[in-house]
Amino acid sequence: MRKLRTATLTALICASVVGILSPGAAAVAAGCTRTSCNGKMASANGCLSGAYAISSFTRVDGNDPNGTVAHGDLWYSPTCAAMWGDYTTAYFADSSTVRLDFQATYGGMTQNATSVRVNGTGNYVTTMVSWEHSVQLCASSATANPDGNDTCSAWR
């Protein structure tokens, strides 16, 4: 009986040590990478971890008498090897269209990956596109805009 208690105690100690030395829960794997991310949301696919803005722009809607500034960021996720756009406006009547455009890395025909219709104040996020393309975030407005009809980030 004493041997049984000793064996049980030894097993419990070993299990405790193993629990202490074992790594915690594994990090959540990305739900997509590169082209498999096309058309998906970064937040729903584990792509926000380590992501950073690589290009941005600010703009004023020409109809806003107060000159409220809206801001757009082009985001890159190393985890997912994909990019997406984020646009924030505080102007209640902002009616822009935010587009994520892409083209072949060394130039070519510009194509639209996705667009989001802005309807007043808020934060608007596009779906993703693979980083294997050159990508640009733009905000367009049918109204008068001091910077022209489109305001865009640099191509990345």
C-alpha positions in Angstrom: 0.0 0.0 0.0 2.9 2.3 0.8 4.3 1.7 -2.7 1.0 2.6 -4.2 0.8 5.9 -2.3 4.4 6.7 -3.3 3.7 5.8 -7.0 0.6 7.9 -6.9 2.4 10.9 -5.3 5.2 10.6 -7.8 2.7 10.5 -10.7 1.0 13.7 -9.4 4.3 15.5 -9.0 5.4 14.6 -12.5 2.0 15.7 -13.9 2.4 19.0 -12.1 5.9 19.6 -13.4 4.8 18.7 -16.9 1.9 21.1 -16.6 4.3 23.9 -15.5 6.8 23.2 -18.3 4.4 22.7 -21.1 3.6 25.7 -23.3 0.2 27.4 -23.0 -2.5 27.1 -25.6 -1.1 27.4 -29.1 -1.7 30.7 -30.8 -4.7 30.8 -33.2 -3.5 30.0 -36.7 -4.4 32.4 -39.5 -7.6 31.3 -41.3 -6.1 32.2 -44.7 -2.9 33.3 -46.4 -2.1 35.2 -49.6 -4.7 34.6 -52.3 -6.9 32.5 -50.0 -7.6 35.7 -48.1 -9.0 37.5 -51.1 -12.5 38.8 -50.2 -12.3 37.8 -46.5 -12.3 40.0 -43.4 -9.0 40.3 -41.5 -10.7 40.3 -38.1 -12.5 37.0 -38.8 -9.4 35.2 -40.1 -6.7 35.9 -37.4 -4.9 38.5 -39.5 -4.9 41.4 -37.1 -2.0 40.1 -35.0 1.2 41.9 -36.0 -0.6 43.9 -38.7 0.5 47.5 -39.4 -0.5 50.4 -41.6 1.8 50.8 -44.6 0.2 53.8 -46.3 -2.5 56.3 -45.4 -4.4 59.4 -46.5 -6.6 62.2 -45.1 -9.4 64.0 -46.9 -12.1 66.6 -46.4 -15.5 66.1 -48.0 -16.2 69.2 -50.1 -19.7 69.6 -48.7 -18.6 69.6 -45.0 -18.7 73.3 -43.9 -16.5 72.4 -40.9 -13.8 70.8 -42.9 -13.9 67.5 -40.9 -11.1 65.3 -41.9 -11.6 61.6 -42.7 -8.6 59.2 -42.5 -7.8 56.0 -44.5 -5.2 53.4 -43.8 -3.9 50.6 -45.9 -3.1 47.7 -43.6 -0.6 44.8 -44.1 -0.7 41.5 -42.2 2.6 39.5 -42.2 0.6 36.6 -40.6 -1.8 36.4 -43.5 0.4 38.0 -46.3 -2.6 40.2 -47.2 -3.8 43.8 -47.2 -7.0 45.6 -46.5 -8.3 49.2 -46.0 -9.7 51.0 -43.0 -11.5 54.3 -43.4 -12.8 56.5 -40.5 -15.0 59.5 -40.8 -16.6 61.9 -38.3 -18.7 63.8 -40.8 -22.4 62.8 -40.5 -23.1 63.3 -44.2 -20.0 61.5 -45.6 -21.2 59.5 -48.5 -18.0 58.2 -50.0 -17.1 54.9 -51.6 -14.0 53.3 -50.2 -12.2 51.1 -52.7 -9.3 48.6 -52.5 -7.7 48.6 -55.9 -5.0 46.2 -57.1 -2.8 45.5 -60.1 0.1 43.3 -61.0 3.2 44.1 -58.9 5.0 45.7 -61.8 2.0 47.6 -63.3 -0.9 46.6 -65.4 -4.6 47.2 -65.5 -6.1 48.5 -62.2 -8.8 46.3 -60.9 -11.2 46.7 -57.9 -10.8 44.1 -55.2 -13.6 45.4 -53.1 -15.6 48.5 -52.2 -17.5 49.7 -49.2 -20.2 52.4 -49.3 -19.8 55.0 -46.5 -23.0 56.3 -45.0 -22.2 58.9 -42.3 -19.8 58.7 -39.3 -18.0 55.5 -38.5 -15.2 53.1 -39.2 -15.5 51.2 -42.5 -13.2 48.2 -43.2 -12.7 46.5 -46.6 -12.1 42.8 -47.2 -8.6 41.6 -47.9 -6.5 41.1 -51.0 -3.2 39.2 -51.3 0.0 41.2 -50.9 1.3 39.6 -54.1 -0.3 42.5 -55.9 0.3 46.2 -55.8 -2.6 47.6 -53.7 -4.0 51.1 -53.2 -6.9 52.3 -50.9 -9.0 55.1 -52.3 -12.1 57.1 -51.2 -14.3 58.6 -53.9 -17.1 61.0 -53.6 -19.6 62.3 -56.1 -19.6 65.6 -54.2 -17.0 68.3 -54.6 -13.8 67.3 -52.9 -10.9 69.9 -52.7 -8.4 67.1 -53.6 -10.4 65.9 -56.6 -12.9 63.1 -56.9 -10.5 60.4 -55.5 -8.2 60.5 -52.5 -5.8 57.6 -52.4 -3.0 56.0 -50.5 0.3 55.3 -52.3 0.5 52.1 -54.2 2.1 49.3 -52.1 
